[in-house]
Amino acid sequence: MRVLGIDLGSREVKIVLMEDDKIVKKQKISTMAFYRDYCTYNGKITVDLKKLDIDNIDKAVSTGYGRNNTDLSKFKVINEIKAHVYGVFYQTGFKDFILLDVGGQDVKVVKVEKGVTTDLELNEKCAASCGRYLENMANVLEISLDEMSKYYENPVELNSTCAVFSESELIGKIAEGANIKSLCAGVNYSLYKRLKPLLTKFRGKKLVLTGGVANNLALKKYLMSDYDEIVSVSDPQFNGAIGCCLYASKFLV
């Protein structure tokens, strides 16, 4: 059986194709390019699977920001929480965990016990605790995200709670002569400080990281003081699309 999962994110669209519960194709496209090059609009958005070189689909599920815009006869829509939880099921086999998903424009914290979601917290109001914040700050520092994520020691103190004002604060620290490693650590630690209030009520031994920020080494180091085990899944950015596929194969008739 061939199942398709699409996670329509704010920055990127993630596509996963599974055959007999094995991933056979992964594809990531910028959201703008996806809608421009692979979709048509006639009251609702229709995705051209032929342009994506995908055919013979038995079942398909979509999630994400644009999940309600797609008009595909074979598609079932599920919410992002369900998609990401099922993605963790597939990638880890865990049934008890705390999920932290830091996306481009939102943050999700979900508690799962015995395979059931028992609590959750969302932050969709401010970019300062999301991936967009890190991207903006990396641009100010003229450094890649991967390089910036390596530094966690001796962080410069950044106190602004607004993503926009944080850039000005960071420029001020640069003018004061702070070194690049401490500046990078300061950015990473400021993200951790913003995430911590969301995590305080989610106690558990195992924290699973998904989303693009799951690859941030510094954030993992900071979180180690709060949890016994920090787990990064193999495909953190594709986790939602993977969860869509698992849901399609296990629960769609």
C-alpha positions as semicolon CSV with decimal commas, in nm:
position;residue;x (nm);y (nm);z (nm)
1;M;0,000;0,000;0,000
2;R;0,128;0,346;-0,094
3;V;0,037;0,635;0,136
4;L;0,121;1,003;0,106
5;G;0,167;1,258;0,384
6;I;0,197;1,633;0,331
7;D;0,280;1,883;0,604
8;L;0,196;2,230;0,474
9;G;0,420;2,448;0,688
10;S;0,457;2,824;0,707
11;R;0,807;2,817;0,559
12;E;0,836;2,479;0,387
13;V;0,612;2,199;0,264
14;K;0,729;1,852;0,363
15;I;0,620;1,551;0,159
16;V;0,666;1,186;0,253
17;L;0,567;0,880;0,051
18;M;0,549;0,539;0,220
19;E;0,508;0,199;0,066
20;D;0,422;-0,091;0,299
21;D;0,513;0,127;0,599
22;K;0,858;0,212;0,463
23;I;0,962;0,561;0,355
24;V;1,041;0,557;-0,017
25;K;1,044;0,931;-0,090
26;K;1,102;1,252;0,104
27;Q;1,079;1,597;-0,046
28;K;1,101;1,947;0,097
29;I;0,986;2,252;-0,100
30;S;0,962;2,616;0,005
31;T;0,598;2,706;0,069
32;M;0,600;2,980;-0,192
33;A;0,749;2,752;-0,459
34;F;0,504;2,473;-0,368
35;Y;0,195;2,687;-0,423
36;R;0,344;2,861;-0,726
37;D;0,488;2,561;-0,911
38;Y;0,287;2,257;-0,799
39;C;-0,063;2,390;-0,736
40;T;-0,356;2,541;-0,923
41;Y;-0,634;2,750;-0,776
42;N;-1,003;2,725;-0,859
43;G;-1,189;2,823;-0,545
44;K;-0,959;2,587;-0,354
45;I;-0,599;2,486;-0,402
46;T;-0,539;2,164;-0,592
47;V;-0,201;1,993;-0,578
48;D;-0,067;1,845;-0,902
49;L;0,084;1,515;-0,789
50;K;0,218;1,443;-1,137
51;K;0,444;1,747;-1,111
52;L;0,570;1,605;-0,783
53;D;0,640;1,276;-0,962
54;I;0,400;1,091;-0,732
55;D;0,139;0,843;-0,855
56;N;-0,060;0,532;-0,762
57;I;-0,154;0,664;-0,418
58;D;-0,392;0,449;-0,212
59;K;-0,440;0,691;0,078
60;A;-0,327;1,044;0,159
61;V;-0,334;1,272;0,464
62;S;-0,241;1,639;0,504
63;T;-0,168;1,861;0,802
64;G;-0,015;2,201;0,877
65;Y;-0,105;2,564;0,817
66;G;-0,252;2,501;0,473
67;R;-0,422;2,169;0,544
68;N;-0,773;2,309;0,490
69;N;-0,685;2,466;0,155
70;T;-0,604;2,148;-0,036
71;D;-0,878;2,002;-0,252
72;L;-0,766;1,646;-0,316
73;S;-1,031;1,377;-0,333
74;K;-0,806;1,122;-0,163
75;F;-0,685;1,350;0,117
76;K;-0,793;1,331;0,479
77;V;-0,709;1,632;0,697
78;I;-0,574;1,587;1,051
79;N;-0,450;1,844;1,303
80;E;-0,081;1,906;1,360
81;I;-0,075;1,763;1,712
82;K;-0,200;1,426;1,592
83;A;0,038;1,430;1,295
84;H;0,346;1,502;1,506
85;V;0,255;1,251;1,778
86;Y;0,209;0,977;1,519
87;G;0,538;1,082;1,362
88;V;0,712;1,016;1,694
89;F;0,535;0,680;1,722
90;Y;0,680;0,581;1,384
91;Q;1,030;0,720;1,439
92;T;1,089;0,605;1,796
93;G;0,832;0,345;1,897
94;F;0,782;0,538;2,224
95;K;0,441;0,550;2,391
96;D;0,534;0,773;2,684
97;F;0,712;1,102;2,613
98;I;0,701;1,481;2,607
99;L;0,711;1,622;2,254
100;L;0,866;1,961;2,182
101;D;0,813;2,076;1,825
102;V;0,967;2,413;1,740
103;G;0,858;2,519;1,394
104;G;0,919;2,828;1,187
105;Q;0,630;3,022;1,342
106;D;0,492;2,819;1,631
107;V;0,581;2,590;1,921
108;K;0,396;2,277;2,034
109;V;0,450;2,092;2,362
110;V;0,257;1,767;2,397
111;K;0,248;1,506;2,673
112;V;0,180;1,150;2,561
113;E;0,110;0,870;2,810
114;K;0,052;0,510;2,702
115;G;0,008;0,628;2,345
116;V;-0,259;0,888;2,432
117;T;-0,221;1,268;2,428
118;T;-0,300;1,386;2,781
119;D;-0,192;1,752;2,774
120;L;-0,066;2,013;2,530
121;E;0,046;2,374;2,506
122;L;0,076;2,591;2,196
123;N;0,248;2,921;2,124
124;E;0,144;3,079;1,795
125;K;0,149;3,444;1,906
126;C;0,516;3,540;1,908
127;A;0,807;3,460;1,676
128;A;1,062;3,505;1,957
129;S;1,034;3,138;2,063
130;C;1,030;2,996;1,710
131;G;1,267;2,905;1,431
132;R;1,213;3,237;1,256
133;Y;1,380;3,410;1,552
134;L;1,696;3,201;1,509
135;E;1,702;3,267;1,136
136;N;1,676;3,642;1,187
137;M;1,947;3,646;1,452
138;A;2,180;3,431;1,238
139;N;2,135;3,684;0,958
140;V;2,231;3,967;1,192
141;L;2,543;3,774;1,296
142;E;2,615;3,681;0,932
143;I;2,656;3,316;1,027
144;S;2,479;2,995;0,925
145;L;2,212;2,845;1,149
146;D;2,411;2,522;1,178
147;E;2,721;2,707;1,291
148;M;2,530;2,927;1,536
149;S;2,363;2,624;1,698
150;K;2,699;2,481;1,810
151;Y;2,767;2,744;2,078
152;Y;2,626;2,727;2,429
153;E;2,904;2,832;2,667
154;N;2,932;3,182;2,820
155;P;2,614;3,322;2,659
156;V;2,576;3,697;2,630
157;E;2,265;3,805;2,819
158;L;1,979;3,901;2,587
159;N;1,666;4,017;2,770
160;S;1,430;4,145;2,504
161;T;1,110;3,943;2,481
162;C;1,033;4,061;2,126
163;A;1,191;3,908;1,816
164;V;1,216;4,248;1,646
165;F;1,369;4,431;1,943
166;S;1,607;4,138;2,002
167;E;1,784;4,221;1,676
168;S;1,857;4,573;1,798
169;E;1,975;4,437;2,132
170;L;2,206;4,191;1,957
171;I;2,353;4,468;1,738
172;G;2,421;4,663;2,057
173;K;2,613;4,367;2,202
174;I;2,815;4,342;1,880
175;A;2,901;4,712;1,909
176;E;3,017;4,651;2,267
177;G;3,271;4,400;2,135
178;A;3,120;4,068;2,245
179;N;3,282;3,771;2,069
180;I;3,089;3,570;1,812
181;K;3,076;3,248;2,016
182;S;2,922;3,421;2,317
183;L;2,679;3,607;2,091
184;C;2,566;3,280;1,932
185;A;2,534;3,118;2,274
186;G;2,332;3,418;2,389
187;V;2,085;3,375;2,104
188;N;2,048;3,002;2,173
189;Y;2,007;3,056;2,546
190;S;1,747;3,328;2,492
191;L;1,541;3,078;2,290
192;Y;1,572;2,826;2,573
193;K;1,456;3,089;2,827
194;R;1,144;3,154;2,617
195;L;1,066;2,785;2,581
196;K;1,116;2,698;2,947
197;P;0,786;2,849;3,074
198;L;0,599;2,633;2,822
199;L;0,782;2,323;2,945
200;T;0,755;2,374;3,321
201;K;0,427;2,186;3,364
202;F;0,536;1,901;3,137
203;R;0,733;1,671;3,360
204;G;0,865;1,343;3,229
205;K;1,187;1,155;3,179
206;K;1,196;1,162;2,800
207;L;1,178;1,474;2,582
208;V;1,152;1,420;2,207
209;L;1,256;1,708;1,980
210;T;1,105;1,759;1,635
211;G;1,096;2,047;1,388
212;G;1,393;2,229;1,239
213;V;1,521;2,349;1,578
214;A;1,565;1,985;1,688
215;N;1,909;2,003;1,526
216;N;2,018;2,289;1,754
217;L;2,301;2,143;1,966
218;A;2,298;2,429;2,216
219;L;1,927;2,392;2,288
220;K;1,977;2,021;2,357
221;K;2,256;2,103;2,602
222;Y;2,034;2,347;2,792
223;L;1,738;2,107;2,801
224;M;1,953;1,831;2,953
225;S;1,919;2,005;3,289
226;D;1,541;1,958;3,277
227;Y;1,498;1,602;3,145
228;D;1,674;1,268;3,191
229;E;1,688;1,199;2,819
230;I;1,674;1,426;2,513
231;V;1,581;1,238;2,195
232;S;1,617;1,376;1,845
233;V;1,430;1,179;1,581
234;S;1,606;1,088;1,255
235;D;1,391;1,317;1,041
236;P;1,278;1,602;1,269
237;Q;1,155;1,831;0,991
238;F;0,961;1,552;0,820
239;N;0,800;1,429;1,142
240;G;0,455;1,575;1,070
241;A;0,443;1,431;0,718
242;I;0,562;1,093;0,851
243;G;0,284;1,102;1,109
244;C;0,033;1,170;0,831
245;C;0,153;0,858;0,651
246;L;0,128;0,641;0,962
247;Y;-0,223;0,768;1,032
248;A;-0,321;0,698;0,671
249;S;-0,191;0,343;0,677
250;K;-0,331;0,250;1,018
251;F;-0,661;0,432;1,048
252;L;-0,802;0,529;0,707
253;V;-1,044;0,281;0,556
